[in-house]
Each structure stands twice: as C-alpha cells, then as structure tokens.
Amino acid sequence: MSDSSSTNSKSNDSKLEVRSDISGWLTKIMYPLGQYLVLPSFFREIEIIGKEYIPHTGAVILAPTHRTRWDALLTAYAVGPYVTGRSSRFMVSVNEMKGLQGWFVRRLGGFAIDTLKPTPAVIRHSIELLHQGEMLTIFPEGNMFRDGVLHPVKEGLTRIATQAVSLKPDLDLKIIPINLDYEHPYPRFRDRVNVKLGKPLQVNDYQQFSSKTGARKLHQDLVQSLEDLMASSKYK
C-alpha cells in the first residue's frame, strides 16, 4: 500500500495532467523538522493572530500574502497538521517547481500554475480538491513581492471559489485571508514574524448574485480584507 495520497485532474482535449501528492513518509520527516526545529531556530518570535479563524474542517482556501520563501512553511506552521490535523495542497508558480525545491514541493502538496496563463486543468484540479473538502493555499498576488505593499490580487482565486460552489451548492467553502508580516524584507536570523488571519469570507454568501457579480464582489472583499490586515502590520 502506498503511503502517499494524490489527486489527479486530466484534460481530455489537451491531455494535460495536473497532480498533487502528499507523501506520507516525507511529511512525517519534514513537518516535525519545520514545526519544532527549523522555524523556531531561525525566528526569534512567531506570533499567530486570529487563531479563532483557523479552519479545522471543510473546504478552505487559504489566501496569504507572498513575501519570502518562508511563506509556505509559516502558513503550515500556523494552520497545518500540528494545529488542524490536516495538510494543505497549494499552488506555486512554475519557476518554483525546479530543482531540489521542486522535488520537495511536488511531494508536499504543491502543483504548478503559470500565473500569466492558467490552464483549465489547473482550475479543474483546484475545484476537485475543494469538492473533496481539502484545504488549498493560493497566493492571491500571484508572485512574491518584498516591498511591503499589496500588489494587484489575481481574480483566479475568487473565480475558482465561486465556480466550486456553483457546481456544488451545498459546499461550505471559506476563504481565509492571511498577512505574513516579517521584521525585514529579507528575513534575518532571529528576526520576528507575525502571521495574522482575517475573518473568513463565506463564499455561499455571494451566491445570491449572478456568477459574474458574485465573483467581483467576493474579489473586492478579499482585497479589502488583505488591505485591512496589512494596515495593522507590526513591521512596516
């Protein structure tokens, strides 16, 4: 029996396949290392704010700002297996799927997306994960930015969310905005970091509108939530 769980999405017309795996043996090594050794050793203080919003069950999209290569580890630290008992699948840009880093990312739930031209297979795969009640991490700005301001939020995240609910109306899908706030743009040894979760956006609340209007309103509210979180940043 395999010790990994995987989900596939295949496009019949283009024969593209999108796959995300969570390797059982690798997570048993990597998560304890990150949770109890790497992160606490590097950072002097990791503050988690908004713990009451942490999703323990159900379909969830985590929407964190993207500032450093520590982001995925810190998101897992805040809401991952040692907090909620479950791992997150996550989108990463194609250039982050190369080399040794890509080897680990592919086996820890990551799957690649071309942020300039997302393929239908990636969208389908994301929706399938949500329909299965998974936790999915999508960086809404699309890329990494170190200048401390919110960059234009891509509309793909809210389109995936609204499509997932429209295809499965009883899906209790939430979006959790998250701000990752570092003491320095390039984190230094023994720096401090603040992870702040915002109030969940309940996607079903937007189904009263047309699909286009609902997606637009949801997108606007996500942008506002992220802006509000960043406005209260400790390290500006």
C-alpha positions in Angstrom: 0.0 0.0 0.0 1.3 3.4 -0.9 2.0 5.9 1.9 1.0 8.9 -0.2 -2.3 10.5 -1.1 -2.8 12.0 -4.5 -5.4 13.7 -6.7 -5.3 14.0 -10.4 -7.1 16.2 -13.0 -6.8 15.3 -16.7 -7.9 17.3 -19.7 -9.3 15.1 -22.4 -8.8 17.7 -25.1 -5.2 18.7 -24.3 -4.1 15.6 -22.5 -2.6 17.7 -19.7 -2.5 16.3 -16.3 -2.3 18.2 -13.0 -1.4 16.2 -10.0 -0.8 17.0 -6.3 0.6 14.5 -3.9 1.2 14.4 -0.2 3.9 11.9 0.7 3.2 10.2 4.0 6.8 9.3 4.7 8.1 12.8 3.7 5.6 14.7 5.7 6.5 12.7 8.8 10.0 14.0 8.4 9.5 17.5 7.1 6.7 18.8 9.2 8.3 18.0 12.6 11.6 19.5 11.3 9.9 22.7 10.3 7.5 22.9 13.2 9.9 22.2 16.1 13.4 22.9 14.7 13.9 25.0 11.6 11.3 27.8 12.2 11.8 28.1 15.9 15.6 28.1 15.5 15.6 30.7 12.7 12.9 33.1 14.0 13.1 34.6 17.5 9.4 35.0 17.6 6.5 33.7 15.6 3.2 35.4 16.5 -0.1 33.9 15.3 -3.0 36.3 15.5 -6.6 35.3 14.6 -6.4 31.7 15.8 -10.2 31.7 16.2 -10.4 31.8 12.4 -8.3 28.7 11.9 -10.3 26.2 9.8 -10.3 22.6 11.3 -12.7 21.0 8.9 -14.3 21.6 5.5 -13.3 23.1 2.2 -11.0 26.1 2.7 -8.9 28.4 0.6 -6.0 30.0 2.4 -5.1 33.3 0.8 -1.8 34.5 2.2 0.4 37.4 1.0 3.6 36.3 -0.6 6.7 37.9 0.8 9.5 35.3 1.1 10.3 31.7 0.6 9.4 31.1 4.2 5.7 31.8 3.5 4.6 28.2 2.8 6.4 26.9 5.9 4.9 29.6 8.1 1.4 29.1 6.7 1.7 25.4 7.6 3.1 26.3 11.0 0.0 28.4 11.7 -2.7 26.1 10.3 -1.1 22.9 9.3 -1.1 19.3 10.6 0.1 20.2 14.2 -2.8 22.7 14.5 -5.7 21.3 12.5 -4.6 17.8 11.8 -4.5 18.2 8.1 -2.2 19.3 5.3 -2.8 21.9 2.6 -2.5 21.5 -1.2 -1.0 24.6 -2.7 -0.4 26.4 -6.0 3.1 27.5 -6.8 4.5 29.3 -9.9 6.2 27.1 -12.4 9.6 28.7 -11.7 9.4 27.5 -8.0 9.0 23.8 -9.2 12.6 23.5 -10.3 15.5 21.5 -8.8 15.6 20.3 -5.3 13.0 22.7 -4.1 10.6 21.5 -6.8 11.2 17.9 -5.7 10.0 18.7 -2.2 7.2 20.9 -3.3 5.7 18.3 -5.5 5.7 15.7 -2.7 4.3 18.1 -0.1 1.1 19.0 -1.9 2.3 21.6 -4.4 1.2 21.8 -8.0 2.4 24.3 -10.7 0.5 27.2 -12.2 1.5 29.6 -15.0 0.4 32.8 -13.3 0.2 34.6 -16.7 -1.8 31.9 -18.4 -3.5 29.4 -16.0 -4.6 26.2 -17.8 -8.2 24.8 -17.5 -6.7 21.6 -15.9 -5.2 23.6 -13.0 -8.6 25.2 -12.4 -10.4 21.9 -12.5 -7.9 20.3 -10.2 -8.4 23.1 -7.7 -12.1 22.7 -7.8 -11.9 18.9 -7.4 -9.8 19.4 -4.3 -12.3 21.8 -2.8 -15.2 19.4 -3.6 -13.3 16.8 -1.6 -13.2 19.1 1.4 -9.5 19.8 1.1 -7.5 22.8 2.3 -6.0 24.7 -0.6 -3.4 27.5 -0.4 -3.4 30.1 -3.2 -1.2 33.2 -3.1 -3.6 35.8 -4.4 -1.0 38.2 -5.6 0.4 35.5 -7.9 4.1 36.2 -7.2 6.5 37.1 -4.5 6.8 40.8 -3.5 9.1 42.2 -0.8 8.1 45.9 -0.9 5.5 45.6 1.9 2.5 46.7 -0.2 -0.4 44.7 -1.5 0.0 44.1 -5.2 -2.9 43.6 -7.6 -4.8 40.5 -6.5 -5.5 38.0 -9.2 -9.1 37.2 -9.9 -8.4 33.5 -10.4 -8.8 32.7 -6.7 -12.3 34.0 -6.4 -13.3 32.5 -9.8 -12.2 29.1 -8.5 -14.1 29.6 -5.3 -17.4 30.8 -7.0 -17.2 28.0 -9.6 -16.6 25.4 -6.9 -19.8 26.5 -5.0 -21.9 26.9 -8.2 -21.1 23.3 -9.2 -21.7 22.0 -5.6 -24.2 24.4 -3.9 -24.0 22.7 -0.6 -20.3 23.2 -0.4 -19.4 25.2 2.8 -16.4 26.9 1.3 -14.5 29.6 3.2 -11.6 31.9 2.1 -9.2 32.8 4.9 -7.1 36.0 4.2 -3.7 35.9 5.8 -1.0 38.5 6.1 2.6 37.4 6.6 4.5 40.3 8.2 8.3 40.0 8.5 10.6 42.2 10.5 12.8 42.6 7.4 12.0 42.1 3.7 14.8 39.5 3.6 14.4 37.7 7.0 17.5 37.7 9.1 18.5 35.1 11.7 16.5 35.6 14.9 14.1 38.0 13.3 10.4 38.2 14.3 7.4 37.4 12.1 3.7 37.9 12.5 1.1 35.7 10.9 -2.3 37.3 11.0 -5.5 35.5 9.9 -8.6 37.6 8.9 -12.2 36.8 9.3 -13.3 34.1 6.8 -15.2 35.0 3.7 -18.2 32.7 3.3 -18.4 32.0 -0.4 -22.0 30.9 -0.2 -23.0 34.4 0.8 -22.2 35.6 -2.7 -24.4 33.1 -4.5 -27.3 35.5 -4.2 -25.8 37.4 -7.1 -25.1 36.5 -10.7 -21.9 34.5 -11.1 -20.0 37.5 -12.6 -21.3 39.9 -9.9 -20.7 37.5 -7.1 -17.1 36.8 -8.2 -16.5 40.5 -8.5 -17.9 41.3 -5.0 -16.0 38.4 -3.5 -12.8 39.6 -5.1 -13.4 43.2 -3.8 -14.0 41.9 -0.3 -10.8 39.7 -0.4 -8.8 42.7 -1.5 -10.3 44.8 1.3 -9.6 42.1 3.9 -6.0 41.8 2.9 -5.6 45.6 2.9 -7.1 45.8 6.4 -4.7 43.1 7.6 -1.7 44.8 6.1 -2.8 48.2 7.6 -2.3 46.7 11.0 1.2 45.3 10.2 3.7 45.5 13.1 6.8 45.7 10.9 6.4 48.4 8.3 
